[in-house]
Amino acid sequence: MAFIIVSLILSVGAWFLRNKLSIPPERIEAAHWVLVCSALSFGFGLISVSYNALIIAHERMKAYAYISILSVFLKLGAVLLLTVTAYDSLKAYAVYLLGVSLITQACYWTYCRSQFKESRFNFVWDKELLKHMFGFSGWAFASYAVGMLNIQGVNILTNIYFGVTLNAARGIASQVEGALKQFIGNLTVSVNPQITKSYAIDDKNYMFQLICGGSKFAYFLALLFVIPLFIEAETVLTLWLENVPEYATVFVRLTLLTMLPQVLGGILFTAAMATGNIRNYSIIINGVSILTFIFAWLLFWLGFPAEVAYLVHLFIRIILVVLRVFLLKSMISFSPSLYFKSVFIRIMPVSLLAFLVPLLVLFVPIPQSFLRVVLVTLVSVPVTLLVVYCLGLTKDERSFAIGKLKQLKTRFYKG
């Protein structure tokens, strides 16, 4: 499958680069390098999915965390290498990231081969099993493909309708989103195998607790990062980049907002995947999700500004969360009212108060600087935690949180 998809990306992508995108002629070669390296990295990523899933299924979270941390440091090293690279920086960066993908894949492969006997290749012909696997993986891949279309497809539309400058701004917003999604995903990934296991043993009550609790935890964790970054986006980008592209600040802020409903959808998606029967679920969800690309294209054609794509994406993602909840009702007898009472009613006042209080810092006469970013963060994080504790958690969840803090305190002093 990886070979077919990579071949398709390379053939269609090469034609699209030369005939549709607004790229200066002298940079076409560099763009081809990026296309080839990105396609190969994507292919290696597809291959590593099964090994990644195997580690999570066995709940070897330390190994998963170590490899993820290694990947982050390798990417940082790739950026640092650019400062001493005499070659074309864009080409070099694409090659470095391909190298990171290769090393990460090798780590997953080596660990799984040494720890899990089921990871070793063994030819088996089971028609029914193959039919089920290809059906499941096909619908799962369709979901990821639609997600890619909504991101990369809109990037292409932005290039066609607004030019390279706004593409650069979208690229920066995507980097911020990617870094946050990876970090939050690594912290919440331990919930996924528990949801799958609870479904497998038919422990629906525990599964429902994990869905509601995992959704809230992921959302509140995202909120801790989203609020200070949203408020100080302009300052952070100015400190990070020498020249901040036009619209980059607006795009980053809108991207951060679209992340919030997405983290809720991630837990709900895991619950649906646990059933193994996702055909109807995927058709409905993907049918609505692809409207992001369609509406963005229509609105760009009608002359709307580039920001409208993010607003469409935000609106569609909110609708998708509601749809996912109601689809789970028919799939696992999940109660939508339970989710709305346990999650929606909790996160809405938390979001409002957690956003409003740190904004008061902006009335303090401090110019844009690293000091102001620190000050906003020092106000935002404690306020968010306090509001989450008071309004976001139930009595039992507060008791659980206090117990965990006491355990950490005991370990710290013993250490």
C-alpha positions in Angstrom: 0.0 0.0 0.0 2.8 2.4 0.9 4.5 1.8 -2.5 1.3 2.5 -4.4 0.5 5.7 -2.5 4.1 7.0 -2.8 4.1 6.3 -6.5 0.8 8.1 -6.9 2.0 11.1 -4.9 5.2 11.4 -7.0 3.5 11.1 -10.4 0.5 13.4 -9.7 2.6 15.7 -7.5 5.3 16.3 -10.2 2.6 17.3 -12.7 0.9 19.6 -10.2 4.1 21.3 -9.3 4.9 22.2 -12.9 1.4 23.1 -14.2 -0.7 24.4 -11.3 1.3 25.8 -8.4 2.7 29.4 -8.3 6.4 28.6 -7.8 9.3 30.7 -9.2 11.0 28.8 -12.1 14.4 28.9 -10.3 12.8 27.0 -7.3 11.1 24.2 -9.2 14.0 21.8 -8.7 14.1 22.5 -5.0 10.3 21.9 -4.9 10.8 18.5 -6.6 13.4 17.6 -3.9 10.8 18.5 -1.2 8.1 16.5 -3.0 10.3 13.3 -3.3 11.6 13.5 0.2 8.1 14.2 1.6 6.6 11.3 -0.3 9.3 8.9 0.9 8.9 10.2 4.5 5.1 9.6 4.2 5.7 6.1 3.0 8.0 5.3 5.9 5.4 6.7 8.2 2.8 4.4 6.8 5.1 1.4 7.3 5.8 2.4 10.9 2.1 2.6 11.7 1.8 -1.1 12.4 4.9 -1.1 14.7 3.7 2.0 16.4 0.3 0.4 17.0 1.9 -2.8 18.3 3.9 -0.8 21.0 0.7 1.0 22.1 -1.3 -2.2 22.1 1.2 -3.7 24.5 1.2 -0.5 26.5 5.0 -0.1 26.3 4.6 3.7 26.8 8.2 4.2 27.9 9.5 2.8 24.6 7.0 4.9 22.7 8.0 8.0 24.6 11.7 7.4 24.1 11.4 7.0 20.4 9.1 10.1 20.2 11.6 12.1 22.1 14.4 10.9 19.9 12.4 11.9 16.9 12.0 15.4 18.3 15.7 15.8 19.0 16.6 14.6 15.6 14.3 17.2 14.0 15.9 19.8 16.2 19.3 18.6 15.0 18.1 18.9 11.4 17.2 22.5 12.0 20.6 23.2 13.7 22.4 21.5 10.8 20.9 24.1 8.4 23.0 26.8 10.0 26.3 25.1 8.9 25.0 23.7 5.6 26.4 25.4 2.5 24.0 23.6 0.2 20.5 24.8 -0.7 18.7 25.0 2.7 15.3 23.8 1.4 16.8 20.7 -0.3 19.0 20.0 2.7 16.1 20.3 5.2 14.0 17.9 3.1 16.8 15.3 3.0 17.4 15.7 6.8 13.7 15.1 7.6 13.8 12.0 5.4 16.8 10.8 7.4 14.8 11.4 10.6 11.9 9.3 9.2 14.3 6.5 8.3 16.0 6.5 11.8 12.6 6.6 13.6 11.3 3.8 11.5 14.4 1.7 12.2 13.9 2.3 15.9 10.3 1.1 15.8 11.3 -1.9 13.7 14.2 -3.0 15.9 12.3 -2.6 19.1 9.3 -4.6 17.9 11.4 -7.3 16.3 13.3 -7.8 19.6 10.2 -7.6 21.9 7.2 -9.0 20.1 7.2 -12.3 18.2 4.1 -11.3 16.3 6.1 -8.5 14.5 8.1 -11.1 12.6 7.1 -11.8 9.0 5.2 -15.0 8.5 3.2 -15.8 5.4 -0.3 -16.7 6.2 -3.3 -16.9 3.7 -6.5 -16.3 5.6 -9.1 -15.0 3.1 -11.6 -13.8 5.8 -8.9 -12.2 7.9 -7.5 -10.4 4.8 -10.9 -9.2 3.8 -11.6 -7.8 7.3 -8.1 -6.2 7.5 -8.2 -4.6 4.1 -11.8 -3.3 4.7 -10.8 -1.8 8.1 -7.5 -0.3 6.9 -9.1 1.0 3.7 -11.8 3.0 5.6 -9.2 4.1 8.2 -7.0 5.3 5.4 -9.9 7.1 3.8 -10.3 9.1 7.0 -6.6 10.1 7.0 -6.7 10.9 3.2 -9.6 13.3 3.7 -7.8 14.9 6.6 -4.7 15.4 4.4 -7.0 16.9 1.6 -8.4 19.4 4.1 -4.9 20.5 5.0 -2.7 20.1 1.9 -5.6 20.6 -0.5 -6.4 24.0 1.1 -2.7 24.8 1.0 -2.7 24.2 -2.8 -5.9 26.3 -3.1 -4.2 29.1 -1.1 -1.2 29.0 -3.4 -3.4 29.2 -6.5 -5.7 32.0 -5.3 -3.4 34.1 -3.0 0.2 33.2 -3.9 3.4 32.0 -2.2 3.4 34.5 0.7 0.2 33.2 2.3 1.4 29.7 1.7 4.4 30.6 3.9 2.0 31.9 6.6 -0.1 28.7 6.5 3.1 26.6 6.7 4.1 28.4 9.9 0.6 27.8 11.4 0.9 24.1 10.4 4.2 23.8 12.1 2.8 25.1 15.3 -0.2 22.8 15.1 1.9 19.8 14.3 4.2 20.4 17.3 1.3 20.8 19.7 -0.6 17.8 18.3 2.4 15.5 18.6 3.1 16.6 22.2 -0.6 16.3 23.3 -1.0 13.0 21.4 2.1 11.6 23.2 0.6 12.5 26.6 -2.9 11.1 25.9 -1.9 8.0 23.8 -2.1 5.7 26.8 -5.9 6.1 26.9 -6.3 4.5 23.4 -5.4 0.9 24.3 -7.6 1.1 27.4 -10.6 2.1 25.4 -10.0 -0.8 22.9 -9.5 -3.3 25.7 -12.6 -2.2 27.6 -14.6 -2.7 24.4 -13.1 -6.1 23.8 -14.1 -7.4 27.3 -17.5 -5.7 27.0 -16.9 -3.3 29.9 -19.0 -0.6 28.5 -19.2 1.5 31.7 -15.4 1.8 32.0 -15.2 2.5 28.3 -17.7 5.4 28.6 -15.7 6.8 31.6 -12.5 6.6 29.5 -14.2 8.4 26.5 -15.5 11.2 28.7 -12.5 11.5 30.9 -10.0 11.2 28.1 -11.8 13.8 26.0 -11.8 16.3 28.9 -8.1 15.6 29.8 -7.0 16.0 26.2 -9.0 19.2 25.8 -7.8 20.8 29.1 -4.2 19.8 28.2 -4.5 21.5 24.9 -6.1 24.6 26.6 -2.9 25.0 28.7 -0.9 25.6 25.6 -3.5 27.2 23.3 -4.4 30.1 25.6 -0.9 31.7 26.1 0.1 31.0 22.4 -3.2 32.5 21.2 -2.7 35.7 23.2 1.0 36.1 22.5 1.1 34.7 19.0 2.4 37.9 17.4 5.2 38.2 20.0 6.2 34.5 19.8 6.4 34.6 16.0 8.4 37.8 16.1 10.9 36.2 18.6 11.0 32.9 16.5 11.3 34.4 13.0 13.3 37.4 11.7 10.6 38.2 9.2 7.0 37.2 10.1 5.0 36.6 6.9 1.8 38.5 6.4 -1.2 36.8 7.9 1.0 34.4 9.9 -0.3 35.7 13.3 -4.0 35.4 12.2 -3.5 31.9 10.8 -1.7 30.7 13.9 -4.5 32.0 16.2 -7.2 30.4 14.0 -5.3 27.2 13.8 -5.1 27.0 17.6 -8.9 27.4 17.8 -9.5 24.6 15.3 -7.3 22.3 17.4 -9.7 22.4 20.4 -12.6 20.5 18.8 -10.1 18.2 17.1 -8.6 16.8 20.3 -12.2 15.9 21.4 -12.7 14.1 18.1 -9.5 12.1 18.5 -10.8 10.2 21.6 -14.2 9.6 19.9 -12.4 8.3 16.8 -10.5 5.8 18.9 -13.8 4.5 20.4 -15.3 4.0 16.9 -12.1 2.2 15.7 -12.3 -0.2 18.7 -15.5 -1.7 17.3 -13.7 -2.8 14.1 -16.8 -2.0 12.0 -16.2 1.6 10.7 -17.7 1.5 7.2 -20.8 3.5 7.8 -19.0 5.7 10.4 -16.3 6.6 7.9 -18.7 7.3 5.1 -20.7 9.8 7.2 -17.7 11.4 8.9 -15.6 11.7 5.7 -18.6 12.9 3.8 -19.0 15.9 6.2 -15.3 16.4 6.7 -14.5 16.8 3.0 -16.9 19.8 3.0 -14.0 21.8 4.5 -12.1 21.6 1.2 -15.2 22.0 -1.0 -16.5 25.1 0.9 -13.0 26.6 1.1 -12.6 26.2 -2.7 -16.1 27.7 -3.3 -15.5 30.7 -1.0 -12.0 31.4 -2.5 -13.6 31.3 -5.9 -16.3 33.8 -4.8 -13.6 36.2 -3.6 -13.5 35.6 0.2 -10.2 36.2 2.1 -7.8 33.4 3.0 -8.9 33.4 6.7 -12.3 32.0 5.7 -10.8 28.5 5.2 -9.9 28.3 8.9 -13.4 29.5 10.0 -15.0 26.8 7.7 -12.6 24.2 9.2 -13.5 25.2 12.8 -17.2 25.1 12.1 -17.0 21.6 10.4 -14.8 20.2 13.2 -17.4 21.3 15.8 -20.2 19.6 13.8 -18.0 16.5 13.5 -17.6 16.2 17.3 -21.4 16.2 17.6 -21.8 13.7 14.8 -19.2 11.4 16.3 -21.0 11.3 19.6 -24.4 10.4 18.0 -22.8 7.8 15.8 -21.3 6.1 18.8 -24.8 5.8 20.2 -25.7 3.3 17.4 -22.3 1.6 17.5 -21.7 1.0 21.2 -24.9 2.3 22.9 -23.0 5.4 24.1 -25.3 8.1 25.6 -25.0 11.5 23.9 -26.5 13.2 27.0 -23.8 11.6 29.1 -21.1 13.2 26.9 -22.8 16.6 26.8 -23.2 16.7 30.5 -19.8 15.3 31.3 -17.7 17.1 28.7 -19.5 19.9 26.9 -21.1 21.5 29.9 -17.7 21.3 31.7 -15.4 22.6 29.0 -17.5 25.6 27.9 -17.3 27.7 31.1 -13.7 26.6 31.6 -12.7 27.8 28.2 -14.5 31.2 28.6 -12.9 32.0 32.0 -9.5 30.6 31.2 -9.3 32.8 28.1 -10.7 36.0 29.6 -8.5 36.3 32.8 -5.1 36.2 31.1 -6.3 38.9 28.7 -6.1 41.3 31.6 -2.3 41.1 31.4 -2.5 43.0 28.1 -3.7 46.1 30.0 -0.4 46.2 31.8 1.9 48.6 29.9 4.6 46.1 28.9 5.9 46.2 25.3 5.9 43.0 23.2 8.9 41.0 24.5 9.9 37.6 25.9 9.1 39.0 29.4 5.5 39.6 28.4 5.2 36.1 27.0 6.5 34.7 30.3 4.1 36.9 32.3 1.1 35.8 30.3 2.1 32.2 30.6 2.6 32.5 34.4 -0.9 34.0 34.7 -2.5 31.7 32.1 -1.4 28.3 33.3 -2.3 28.6 37.0 -5.6 30.3 36.2 -6.5 27.5 33.7 -5.5 24.8 36.2 -7.6 26.5 38.9 -10.7 26.9 36.6 -10.3 23.3 35.4 -10.1 22.1 39.0 -13.2 24.1 40.2 -15.4 23.8 37.1 -14.0 21.2 34.8 -13.7 18.2 37.2 -16.2 16.2 39.1 -15.8 15.5 42.8 -14.3 12.1 42.2 -12.0 13.5 39.6 -10.8 16.2 42.0 -10.1 13.5 44.6 -8.2 11.5 42.1 -6.1 14.5 41.0 -5.2 15.3 44.6 -4.2 11.7 45.2 -1.9 11.8 42.2 -0.3 15.0 43.3 0.3 13.6 46.8 2.0 10.5 45.1 4.2 12.8 43.0 5.1 14.8 46.1 6.1 11.7 48.0 8.2 10.4 45.2 9.9 13.8 44.8 10.9 14.0 48.4 12.0 10.4 48.5 14.1 11.0 45.4 
